[in-house]
Amino acid sequence: MLGLGILGWIIIGGLAGWIASKIMKTDAQQGILLNVVVGVIGGLLGGFLLKLLGVDVEGGGLWFSFFTCLGGAVVLLFLVGLVTGRRGALR
């Protein structure tokens, strides 16, 4: 995902963060800026987890990057829900 540049990180991260917030039912608590932050951090987390599993994440392309961000964002929102005690994402 490094080849996308900053604008690519923001666009893909925002979209992935927004969809993840819909999946985890936290969309009412998040604005656009938090969706971007969750998506970008989710991309880093997703890439890290995939590398741990032995997946080559370097040349995956646009869709692979998006789904990596989406999966990482869902994991991130789940972990934040566990830490903060919010049960909305677990219903």
Biopython code that builds the backbone (N, CA, C, O; Angstrom):
import numpy as np
from Bio.PDB.StructureBuilder import StructureBuilder

atoms = [
    (1, "MET", "N", (0.825, -1.185, 0.000)),
    (1, "MET", "CA", (0.000, 0.000, 0.000)),
    (1, "MET", "C", (0.868, 1.247, 0.000)),
    (1, "MET", "O", (0.338, 2.346, -0.161)),
    (2, "LEU", "N", (2.139, 1.129, 0.168)),
    (2, "LEU", "CA", (3.007, 2.288, 0.181)),
    (2, "LEU", "C", (3.027, 3.000, -1.158)),
    (2, "LEU", "O", (3.249, 4.210, -1.203)),
    (3, "GLY", "N", (2.801, 2.284, -2.251)),
    (3, "GLY", "CA", (2.809, 2.877, -3.562)),
    (3, "GLY", "C", (1.642, 3.812, -3.826)),
    (3, "GLY", "O", (1.679, 4.580, -4.787)),
    (4, "LEU", "N", (0.617, 3.768, -3.002)),
    (4, "LEU", "CA", (-0.561, 4.596, -3.198)),
    (4, "LEU", "C", (-0.335, 6.047, -2.791)),
    (4, "LEU", "O", (-1.024, 6.934, -3.297)),
    (5, "GLY", "N", (0.579, 6.305, -1.922)),
    (5, "GLY", "CA", (0.808, 7.661, -1.455)),
    (5, "GLY", "C", (-0.157, 8.055, -0.355)),
    (5, "GLY", "O", (-1.034, 7.287, 0.042)),
    (6, "ILE", "N", (0.030, 9.264, 0.122)),
    (6, "ILE", "CA", (-0.774, 9.760, 1.246)),
    (6, "ILE", "C", (-2.255, 9.844, 0.882)),
    (6, "ILE", "O", (-3.107, 9.436, 1.671)),
    (7, "LEU", "N", (-2.572, 10.370, -0.307)),
    (7, "LEU", "CA", (-3.969, 10.495, -0.711)),
    (7, "LEU", "C", (-4.638, 9.130, -0.813)),
    (7, "LEU", "O", (-5.798, 8.975, -0.430)),
    (8, "GLY", "N", (-3.911, 8.139, -1.328)),
    (8, "GLY", "CA", (-4.450, 6.786, -1.400)),
    (8, "GLY", "C", (-4.736, 6.201, -0.028)),
    (8, "GLY", "O", (-5.764, 5.555, 0.179)),
    (9, "TRP", "N", (-3.808, 6.432, 0.923)),
    (9, "TRP", "CA", (-4.028, 5.975, 2.303)),
    (9, "TRP", "C", (-5.300, 6.594, 2.866)),
    (9, "TRP", "O", (-6.095, 5.905, 3.505)),
    (10, "ILE", "N", (-5.497, 7.888, 2.633)),
    (10, "ILE", "CA", (-6.659, 8.591, 3.180)),
    (10, "ILE", "C", (-7.955, 8.078, 2.560)),
    (10, "ILE", "O", (-8.929, 7.827, 3.269)),
    (11, "ILE", "N", (-7.965, 7.926, 1.245)),
    (11, "ILE", "CA", (-9.187, 7.484, 0.565)),
    (11, "ILE", "C", (-9.532, 6.045, 0.933)),
    (11, "ILE", "O", (-10.656, 5.760, 1.347)),
    (12, "ILE", "N", (-8.574, 5.145, 0.784)),
    (12, "ILE", "CA", (-8.833, 3.733, 1.104)),
    (12, "ILE", "C", (-9.082, 3.562, 2.599)),
    (12, "ILE", "O", (-9.968, 2.807, 2.999)),
    (13, "GLY", "N", (-8.305, 4.261, 3.427)),
    (13, "GLY", "CA", (-8.502, 4.180, 4.874)),
    (13, "GLY", "C", (-9.861, 4.698, 5.300)),
    (13, "GLY", "O", (-10.523, 4.095, 6.145)),
    (14, "GLY", "N", (-10.280, 5.811, 4.720)),
    (14, "GLY", "CA", (-11.595, 6.368, 5.057)),
    (14, "GLY", "C", (-12.727, 5.439, 4.670)),
    (14, "GLY", "O", (-13.659, 5.224, 5.445)),
    (15, "LEU", "N", (-12.643, 4.888, 3.470)),
    (15, "LEU", "CA", (-13.679, 3.964, 3.011)),
    (15, "LEU", "C", (-13.689, 2.687, 3.852)),
    (15, "LEU", "O", (-14.750, 2.220, 4.266)),
    (16, "ALA", "N", (-12.515, 2.131, 4.102)),
    (16, "ALA", "CA", (-12.434, 0.909, 4.911)),
    (16, "ALA", "C", (-12.883, 1.169, 6.346)),
    (16, "ALA", "O", (-13.576, 0.340, 6.936)),
    (17, "GLY", "N", (-12.494, 2.318, 6.916)),
    (17, "GLY", "CA", (-12.917, 2.659, 8.275)),
    (17, "GLY", "C", (-14.413, 2.848, 8.375)),
    (17, "GLY", "O", (-15.032, 2.435, 9.356)),
    (18, "TRP", "N", (-15.003, 3.476, 7.356)),
    (18, "TRP", "CA", (-16.454, 3.697, 7.353)),
    (18, "TRP", "C", (-17.205, 2.370, 7.266)),
    (18, "TRP", "O", (-18.153, 2.143, 8.017)),
    (19, "ILE", "N", (-16.781, 1.488, 6.347)),
    (19, "ILE", "CA", (-17.443, 0.185, 6.206)),
    (19, "ILE", "C", (-17.248, -0.650, 7.471)),
    (19, "ILE", "O", (-18.171, -1.332, 7.914)),
    (20, "ALA", "N", (-16.054, -0.599, 8.048)),
    (20, "ALA", "CA", (-15.810, -1.341, 9.298)),
    (20, "ALA", "C", (-16.695, -0.818, 10.420)),
    (20, "ALA", "O", (-17.198, -1.598, 11.227)),
    (21, "SER", "N", (-16.890, 0.506, 10.477)),
    (21, "SER", "CA", (-17.753, 1.062, 11.524)),
    (21, "SER", "C", (-19.208, 0.650, 11.315)),
    (21, "SER", "O", (-19.953, 0.495, 12.282)),
    (22, "LYS", "N", (-19.615, 0.473, 10.061)),
    (22, "LYS", "CA", (-20.961, -0.042, 9.783)),
    (22, "LYS", "C", (-21.072, -1.504, 10.217)),
    (22, "LYS", "O", (-22.065, -1.900, 10.828)),
    (23, "ILE", "N", (-20.052, -2.302, 9.899)),
    (23, "ILE", "CA", (-20.054, -3.717, 10.275)),
    (23, "ILE", "C", (-20.095, -3.873, 11.792)),
    (23, "ILE", "O", (-20.840, -4.699, 12.318)),
    (24, "MET", "N", (-19.287, -3.072, 12.493)),
    (24, "MET", "CA", (-19.181, -3.185, 13.948)),
    (24, "MET", "C", (-20.209, -2.324, 14.688)),
    (24, "MET", "O", (-20.206, -2.273, 15.918)),
    (25, "LYS", "N", (-21.079, -1.655, 13.944)),
    (25, "LYS", "CA", (-22.154, -0.828, 14.505)),
    (25, "LYS", "C", (-21.634, 0.279, 15.423)),
    (25, "LYS", "O", (-22.203, 0.538, 16.484)),
    (26, "THR", "N", (-20.542, 0.929, 15.001)),
    (26, "THR", "CA", (-19.998, 2.065, 15.750)),
    (26, "THR", "C", (-20.059, 3.343, 14.926)),
    (26, "THR", "O", (-19.443, 4.344, 15.293)),
    (27, "ASP", "N", (-20.796, 3.322, 13.815)),
    (27, "ASP", "CA", (-20.817, 4.447, 12.887)),
    (27, "ASP", "C", (-21.383, 5.714, 13.529)),
    (27, "ASP", "O", (-20.928, 6.814, 13.213)),
    (28, "ALA", "N", (-22.365, 5.582, 14.423)),
    (28, "ALA", "CA", (-22.963, 6.750, 15.066)),
    (28, "ALA", "C", (-21.965, 7.463, 15.977)),
    (28, "ALA", "O", (-22.141, 8.646, 16.270)),
    (29, "GLN", "N", (-20.926, 6.767, 16.426)),
    (29, "GLN", "CA", (-19.945, 7.334, 17.346)),
    (29, "GLN", "C", (-18.757, 7.938, 16.613)),
    (29, "GLN", "O", (-17.933, 8.599, 17.246)),
    (30, "GLN", "N", (-18.637, 7.739, 15.312)),
    (30, "GLN", "CA", (-17.452, 8.137, 14.571)),
    (30, "GLN", "C", (-17.795, 9.171, 13.507)),
    (30, "GLN", "O", (-18.871, 9.126, 12.911)),
    (31, "GLY", "N", (-16.894, 10.082, 13.279)),
    (31, "GLY", "CA", (-17.010, 11.011, 12.171)),
    (31, "GLY", "C", (-16.071, 10.590, 11.060)),
    (31, "GLY", "O", (-15.436, 9.538, 11.135)),
    (32, "ILE", "N", (-15.985, 11.412, 10.033)),
    (32, "ILE", "CA", (-15.159, 11.074, 8.880)),
    (32, "ILE", "C", (-13.681, 10.987, 9.242)),
    (32, "ILE", "O", (-12.970, 10.115, 8.742)),
    (33, "LEU", "N", (-13.211, 11.888, 10.111)),
    (33, "LEU", "CA", (-11.801, 11.873, 10.491)),
    (33, "LEU", "C", (-11.448, 10.587, 11.245)),
    (33, "LEU", "O", (-10.407, 9.981, 10.994)),
    (34, "LEU", "N", (-12.309, 10.180, 12.157)),
    (34, "LEU", "CA", (-12.051, 8.953, 12.910)),
    (34, "LEU", "C", (-12.140, 7.728, 12.003)),
    (34, "LEU", "O", (-11.410, 6.757, 12.205)),
    (35, "ASN", "N", (-13.027, 7.762, 11.005)),
    (35, "ASN", "CA", (-13.087, 6.657, 10.040)),
    (35, "ASN", "C", (-11.778, 6.524, 9.287)),
    (35, "ASN", "O", (-11.295, 5.411, 9.081)),
    (36, "VAL", "N", (-11.186, 7.656, 8.867)),
    (36, "VAL", "CA", (-9.909, 7.621, 8.164)),
    (36, "VAL", "C", (-8.821, 7.070, 9.073)),
    (36, "VAL", "O", (-8.032, 6.220, 8.660)),
    (37, "VAL", "N", (-8.778, 7.553, 10.313)),
    (37, "VAL", "CA", (-7.763, 7.097, 11.259)),
    (37, "VAL", "C", (-7.911, 5.597, 11.514)),
    (37, "VAL", "O", (-6.920, 4.867, 11.506)),
    (38, "VAL", "N", (-9.140, 5.135, 11.739)),
    (38, "VAL", "CA", (-9.380, 3.706, 11.983)),
    (38, "VAL", "C", (-8.982, 2.881, 10.764)),
    (38, "VAL", "O", (-8.402, 1.805, 10.914)),
    (39, "GLY", "N", (-9.281, 3.364, 9.566)),
    (39, "GLY", "CA", (-8.925, 2.637, 8.354)),
    (39, "GLY", "C", (-7.429, 2.549, 8.123)),
    (39, "GLY", "O", (-6.916, 1.495, 7.747)),
    (40, "VAL", "N", (-6.720, 3.662, 8.348)),
    (40, "VAL", "CA", (-5.268, 3.658, 8.141)),
    (40, "VAL", "C", (-4.578, 2.784, 9.188)),
    (40, "VAL", "O", (-3.707, 1.981, 8.854)),
    (41, "ILE", "N", (-4.968, 2.941, 10.454)),
    (41, "ILE", "CA", (-4.387, 2.094, 11.500)),
    (41, "ILE", "C", (-4.793, 0.638, 11.268)),
    (41, "ILE", "O", (-4.006, -0.277, 11.509)),
    (42, "GLY", "N", (-6.017, 0.430, 10.802)),
    (42, "GLY", "CA", (-6.459, -0.921, 10.460)),
    (42, "GLY", "C", (-5.624, -1.529, 9.345)),
    (42, "GLY", "O", (-5.349, -2.729, 9.358)),
    (43, "GLY", "N", (-5.215, -0.705, 8.372)),
    (43, "GLY", "CA", (-4.348, -1.189, 7.302)),
    (43, "GLY", "C", (-2.997, -1.631, 7.832)),
    (43, "GLY", "O", (-2.461, -2.661, 7.424)),
    (44, "LEU", "N", (-2.455, -0.843, 8.744)),
    (44, "LEU", "CA", (-1.174, -1.220, 9.359)),
    (44, "LEU", "C", (-1.322, -2.501, 10.176)),
    (44, "LEU", "O", (-0.484, -3.399, 10.099)),
    (45, "LEU", "N", (-2.399, -2.571, 10.959)),
    (45, "LEU", "CA", (-2.649, -3.758, 11.781)),
    (45, "LEU", "C", (-2.906, -4.983, 10.904)),
    (45, "LEU", "O", (-2.370, -6.061, 11.162)),
    (46, "GLY", "N", (-3.731, -4.811, 9.863)),
    (46, "GLY", "CA", (-4.022, -5.924, 8.959)),
    (46, "GLY", "C", (-2.778, -6.415, 8.238)),
    (46, "GLY", "O", (-2.571, -7.622, 8.106)),
    (47, "GLY", "N", (-1.944, -5.487, 7.768)),
    (47, "GLY", "CA", (-0.696, -5.864, 7.109)),
    (47, "GLY", "C", (0.234, -6.608, 8.043)),
    (47, "GLY", "O", (0.871, -7.585, 7.650)),
    (48, "PHE", "N", (0.312, -6.140, 9.296)),
    (48, "PHE", "CA", (1.152, -6.794, 10.292)),
    (48, "PHE", "C", (0.665, -8.218, 10.558)),
    (48, "PHE", "O", (1.459, -9.158, 10.591)),
    (49, "LEU", "N", (-0.655, -8.367, 10.747)),
    (49, "LEU", "CA", (-1.205, -9.693, 11.038)),
    (49, "LEU", "C", (-1.032, -10.647, 9.853)),
    (49, "LEU", "O", (-0.731, -11.826, 10.041)),
    (50, "LEU", "N", (-1.224, -10.132, 8.631)),
    (50, "LEU", "CA", (-1.038, -10.990, 7.459)),
    (50, "LEU", "C", (0.415, -11.416, 7.299)),
    (50, "LEU", "O", (0.692, -12.550, 6.909)),
    (51, "LYS", "N", (1.349, -10.507, 7.598)),
    (51, "LYS", "CA", (2.769, -10.876, 7.533)),
    (51, "LYS", "C", (3.094, -11.957, 8.553)),
    (51, "LYS", "O", (3.887, -12.858, 8.279)),
    (52, "LEU", "N", (2.474, -11.868, 9.744)),
    (52, "LEU", "CA", (2.679, -12.912, 10.749)),
    (52, "LEU", "C", (2.202, -14.273, 10.251)),
    (52, "LEU", "O", (2.763, -15.307, 10.614)),
    (53, "LEU", "N", (1.168, -14.263, 9.421)),
    (53, "LEU", "CA", (0.632, -15.506, 8.874)),
    (53, "LEU", "C", (1.376, -15.963, 7.627)),
    (53, "LEU", "O", (1.048, -16.999, 7.048)),
    (54, "GLY", "N", (2.376, -15.192, 7.215)),
    (54, "GLY", "CA", (3.190, -15.575, 6.072)),
    (54, "GLY", "C", (2.667, -15.106, 4.726)),
    (54, "GLY", "O", (3.140, -15.570, 3.689)),
    (55, "VAL", "N", (1.703, -14.198, 4.720)),
    (55, "VAL", "CA", (1.139, -13.692, 3.472)),
    (55, "VAL", "C", (2.017, -12.565, 2.945)),
    (55, "VAL", "O", (2.417, -11.684, 3.707)),
    (56, "ASP", "N", (2.320, -12.582, 1.650)),
    (56, "ASP", "CA", (3.098, -11.518, 1.019)),
    (56, "ASP", "C", (2.177, -10.333, 0.773)),
    (56, "ASP", "O", (1.313, -10.393, -0.101)),
    (57, "VAL", "N", (2.349, -9.271, 1.523)),
    (57, "VAL", "CA", (1.464, -8.119, 1.443)),
    (57, "VAL", "C", (2.034, -6.991, 0.588)),
    (57, "VAL", "O", (1.371, -5.968, 0.415)),
    (58, "GLU", "N", (3.214, -7.144, 0.063)),
    (58, "GLU", "CA", (3.876, -6.055, -0.665)),
    (58, "GLU", "C", (3.226, -5.737, -2.006)),
    (58, "GLU", "O", (2.974, -4.568, -2.296)),
    (59, "GLY", "N", (2.955, -6.716, -2.810)),
    (59, "GLY", "CA", (2.470, -6.466, -4.164)),
    (59, "GLY", "C", (1.034, -6.879, -4.370)),
    (59, "GLY", "O", (0.683, -7.357, -5.449)),
    (60, "GLY", "N", (0.206, -6.712, -3.385)),
    (60, "GLY", "CA", (-1.161, -7.208, -3.443)),
    (60, "GLY", "C", (-2.100, -6.417, -4.329)),
    (60, "GLY", "O", (-3.095, -6.967, -4.802)),
    (61, "GLY", "N", (-1.825, -5.165, -4.569)),
    (61, "GLY", "CA", (-2.704, -4.361, -5.401)),
    (61, "GLY", "C", (-3.745, -3.599, -4.600)),
    (61, "GLY", "O", (-3.790, -3.671, -3.372)),
    (62, "LEU", "N", (-4.577, -2.872, -5.323)),
    (62, "LEU", "CA", (-5.553, -1.978, -4.717)),
    (62, "LEU", "C", (-6.611, -2.714, -3.901)),
    (62, "LEU", "O", (-6.892, -2.333, -2.764)),
    (63, "TRP", "N", (-7.197, -3.760, -4.469)),
    (63, "TRP", "CA", (-8.246, -4.495, -3.754)),
    (63, "TRP", "C", (-7.697, -5.214, -2.530)),
    (63, "TRP", "O", (-8.337, -5.250, -1.479)),
    (64, "PHE", "N", (-6.514, -5.782, -2.676)),
    (64, "PHE", "CA", (-5.891, -6.452, -1.538)),
    (64, "PHE", "C", (-5.634, -5.447, -0.417)),
    (64, "PHE", "O", (-5.862, -5.748, 0.755)),
    (65, "SER", "N", (-5.160, -4.258, -0.775)),
    (65, "SER", "CA", (-4.914, -3.206, 0.218)),
    (65, "SER", "C", (-6.207, -2.799, 0.903)),
    (65, "SER", "O", (-6.243, -2.624, 2.121)),
    (66, "PHE", "N", (-7.275, -2.647, 0.113)),
    (66, "PHE", "CA", (-8.560, -2.260, 0.693)),
    (66, "PHE", "C", (-9.057, -3.308, 1.679)),
    (66, "PHE", "O", (-9.464, -2.973, 2.791)),
    (67, "PHE", "N", (-9.025, -4.573, 1.277)),
    (67, "PHE", "CA", (-9.527, -5.620, 2.175)),
    (67, "PHE", "C", (-8.613, -5.828, 3.382)),
    (67, "PHE", "O", (-9.079, -6.234, 4.447)),
    (68, "THR", "N", (-7.335, -5.559, 3.226)),
    (68, "THR", "CA", (-6.426, -5.589, 4.371)),
    (68, "THR", "C", (-6.797, -4.482, 5.359)),
    (68, "THR", "O", (-6.853, -4.718, 6.566)),
    (69, "CYS", "N", (-7.049, -3.283, 4.849)),
    (69, "CYS", "CA", (-7.472, -2.164, 5.701)),
    (69, "CYS", "C", (-8.809, -2.467, 6.373)),
    (69, "CYS", "O", (-8.983, -2.215, 7.566)),
    (70, "LEU", "N", (-9.745, -3.004, 5.607)),
    (70, "LEU", "CA", (-11.067, -3.316, 6.145)),
    (70, "LEU", "C", (-10.983, -4.359, 7.260)),
    (70, "LEU", "O", (-11.568, -4.184, 8.329)),
    (71, "GLY", "N", (-10.257, -5.434, 7.001)),
    (71, "GLY", "CA", (-10.115, -6.479, 8.029)),
    (71, "GLY", "C", (-9.403, -5.968, 9.265)),
    (71, "GLY", "O", (-9.811, -6.262, 10.389)),
    (72, "GLY", "N", (-8.344, -5.205, 9.063)),
    (72, "GLY", "CA", (-7.623, -4.633, 10.193)),
    (72, "GLY", "C", (-8.473, -3.648, 10.978)),
    (72, "GLY", "O", (-8.391, -3.593, 12.205)),
    (73, "ALA", "N", (-9.297, -2.864, 10.268)),
    (73, "ALA", "CA", (-10.169, -1.895, 10.943)),
    (73, "ALA", "C", (-11.241, -2.595, 11.772)),
    (73, "ALA", "O", (-11.579, -2.141, 12.865)),
    (74, "VAL", "N", (-11.774, -3.696, 11.255)),
    (74, "VAL", "CA", (-12.769, -4.468, 12.016)),
    (74, "VAL", "C", (-12.122, -5.039, 13.280)),
    (74, "VAL", "O", (-12.706, -4.975, 14.362)),
    (75, "VAL", "N", (-10.923, -5.594, 13.140)),
    (75, "VAL", "CA", (-10.201, -6.123, 14.309)),
    (75, "VAL", "C", (-9.930, -4.995, 15.303)),
    (75, "VAL", "O", (-10.113, -5.172, 16.507)),
    (76, "LEU", "N", (-9.495, -3.839, 14.803)),
    (76, "LEU", "CA", (-9.206, -2.703, 15.672)),
    (76, "LEU", "C", (-10.446, -2.255, 16.431)),
    (76, "LEU", "O", (-10.379, -2.037, 17.641)),
    (77, "LEU", "N", (-11.578, -2.113, 15.746)),
    (77, "LEU", "CA", (-12.811, -1.692, 16.412)),
    (77, "LEU", "C", (-13.284, -2.737, 17.417)),
    (77, "LEU", "O", (-13.821, -2.387, 18.468)),
    (78, "PHE", "N", (-13.090, -4.003, 17.104)),
    (78, "PHE", "CA", (-13.445, -5.066, 18.048)),
    (78, "PHE", "C", (-12.595, -4.960, 19.308)),
    (78, "PHE", "O", (-13.116, -5.052, 20.420)),
    (79, "LEU", "N", (-11.281, -4.767, 19.138)),
    (79, "LEU", "CA", (-10.390, -4.651, 20.292)),
    (79, "LEU", "C", (-10.694, -3.405, 21.111)),
    (79, "LEU", "O", (-10.661, -3.446, 22.341)),
    (80, "VAL", "N", (-10.991, -2.294, 20.436)),
    (80, "VAL", "CA", (-11.351, -1.063, 21.158)),
    (80, "VAL", "C", (-12.640, -1.287, 21.944)),
    (80, "VAL", "O", (-12.766, -0.820, 23.076)),
    (81, "GLY", "N", (-13.592, -1.994, 21.350)),
    (81, "GLY", "CA", (-14.836, -2.314, 22.056)),
    (81, "GLY", "C", (-14.594, -3.172, 23.286)),
    (81, "GLY", "O", (-15.249, -2.985, 24.312)),
    (82, "LEU", "N", (-13.657, -4.113, 23.193)),
    (82, "LEU", "CA", (-13.329, -4.942, 24.356)),
    (82, "LEU", "C", (-12.683, -4.118, 25.462)),
    (82, "LEU", "O", (-13.009, -4.275, 26.639)),
    (83, "VAL", "N", (-11.765, -3.239, 25.072)),
    (83, "VAL", "CA", (-11.034, -2.440, 26.059)),
    (83, "VAL", "C", (-11.945, -1.414, 26.735)),
    (83, "VAL", "O", (-11.872, -1.212, 27.947)),
    (84, "THR", "N", (-12.804, -0.767, 25.938)),
    (84, "THR", "CA", (-13.659, 0.278, 26.505)),
    (84, "THR", "C", (-14.925, -0.278, 27.140)),
    (84, "THR", "O", (-15.629, 0.441, 27.850)),
    (85, "GLY", "N", (-15.221, -1.546, 26.893)),
    (85, "GLY", "CA", (-16.396, -2.156, 27.494)),
    (85, "GLY", "C", (-17.679, -1.884, 26.744)),
    (85, "GLY", "O", (-18.762, -2.184, 27.245)),
    (86, "ARG", "N", (-17.582, -1.326, 25.565)),
    (86, "ARG", "CA", (-18.787, -1.085, 24.763)),
    (86, "ARG", "C", (-19.229, -2.391, 24.150)),
    (86, "ARG", "O", (-18.442, -3.086, 23.507)),
    (87, "ARG", "N", (-20.484, -2.720, 24.349)),
    (87, "ARG", "CA", (-20.985, -4.006, 23.885)),
    (87, "ARG", "C", (-21.695, -3.886, 22.539)),
    (87, "ARG", "O", (-22.109, -4.905, 21.986)),
    (88, "GLY", "N", (-21.851, -2.685, 21.994)),
    (88, "GLY", "CA", (-22.593, -2.491, 20.751)),
    (88, "GLY", "C", (-22.032, -3.287, 19.600)),
    (88, "GLY", "O", (-22.787, -3.761, 18.752)),
    (89, "ALA", "N", (-20.727, -3.444, 19.552)),
    (89, "ALA", "CA", (-20.103, -4.160, 18.448)),
    (89, "ALA", "C", (-20.229, -5.662, 18.596)),
    (89, "ALA", "O", (-19.965, -6.405, 17.651)),
    (90, "LEU", "N", (-20.631, -6.117, 19.774)),
    (90, "LEU", "CA", (-20.675, -7.560, 20.023)),
    (90, "LEU", "C", (-22.078, -8.124, 19.975)),
    (90, "LEU", "O", (-22.249, -9.325, 20.185)),
    (91, "ARG", "N", (-23.085, -7.317, 19.710)),
    (91, "ARG", "CA", (-24.463, -7.816, 19.716)),
    (91, "ARG", "C", (-24.768, -8.673, 18.544)),
    (91, "ARG", "O", (-25.889, -9.165, 18.414)),
]
sb = StructureBuilder()
sb.init_structure("model")
sb.init_model(0)
sb.init_chain("A")
sb.init_seg("    ")
for serial, (resi, resn, name, xyz) in enumerate(atoms, 1):
    if name == "N":
        sb.init_residue(resn, " ", resi, " ")
    sb.init_atom(name, np.array(xyz, "f"), 0.0, 1.0, " ", f" {name:<3s}", serial, name[0])
structure = sb.get_structure()
